[in-house]
Amino acid sequence: MYQVVEMKGNLEPWWFLEGWQEDIISTKEFENFYDALKYYKKLWFAMEEILPSYISRSSVMTAFWDQEDKHWCEECDEYLQVYRSIALLDDWQEIPEEKHSPGYEKRNDLPSHAHCKIKR
């Protein structure tokens, strides 16, 4: 089973740190990889229209953001970038390397890498 998840949080989707599932705001499941990939691409183009910056990985994960959209973290005493991310997963795990596609690795900006070191 494949999942396409949409997340919102202060980390890019490829970190998979403890509690990453708490950032999920929507999930859609598919039996077939290519149906999931088609849906992922549809979401990708929709997100690109509304968020100016992105970085994608060949493992079919993308973080989108607006440089102005940050939130204050009381615990780490700094502003953190807010990411809207999408990821195509295989049974809730990263897509196996044999299904990675170099054509999906692209970016138009570099994210701010200030991450809360206290919570995660």
Long-range contacts (C-beta under 8 A, 24 or more apart in sequence): 1-29, 1-30, 1-31, 1-91, 2-29, 2-30, 2-31, 2-32, 2-33, 2-35, 2-36, 2-88, 2-89, 2-90, 2-91, 3-27, 3-28, 3-29, 3-30, 3-36, 3-88, 3-89, 3-91, 3-92, 4-28, 4-30, 4-36, 4-39, 4-40, 4-43, 4-86, 4-87, 4-88, 4-89, 5-86, 5-87, 5-89, 6-43, 6-84, 6-85, 6-86, 7-83, 7-84, 7-85, 7-86, 7-87, 8-82, 8-83, 8-84, 8-85, 9-82, 9-83, 9-85, 10-71, 10-73, 10-80, 10-81, 10-82, 10-83, 10-115, 10-116, 11-83, 11-115, 11-120, 12-55, 12-61, 12-63, 12-83, 12-85, 12-111, 13-61, 13-62, 13-63, 13-83, 13-85, 13-86, 13-87, 14-57, 14-59, 14-61, 14-87, 14-94, 16-94, 17-120, 18-120, 19-119, 19-120, 23-85, 33-90, 33-99, 36-88, 37-88, 40-86, 40-88, 43-86, 44-86, 47-84, 47-86, 51-84, 52-108, 52-109, 53-108, 53-109, 53-111, 54-106, 54-107, 54-108, 54-109, 55-106, 55-107, 55-108, 55-109, 55-110, 55-111, 56-104, 56-105, 56-106, 56-107, 57-104, 57-105, 58-100, 58-101, 58-102, 58-103, 58-104, 58-105, 59-94, 59-95, 59-97, 59-100, 59-104, 60-87, 60-88, 60-95, 60-99, 60-100, 60-101, 60-104, 61-85, 61-86, 61-87, 61-88, 61-94, 62-86, 62-87, 63-111, 65-109, 65-111, 67-109, 67-112, 70-112, 73-116, 73-118, 73-119, 75-116, 75-118, 75-119, 76-116, 76-117, 76-118, 76-119, 78-114, 79-114, 80-112, 80-114, 80-115, 80-116, 81-111, 81-112, 81-114, 83-111
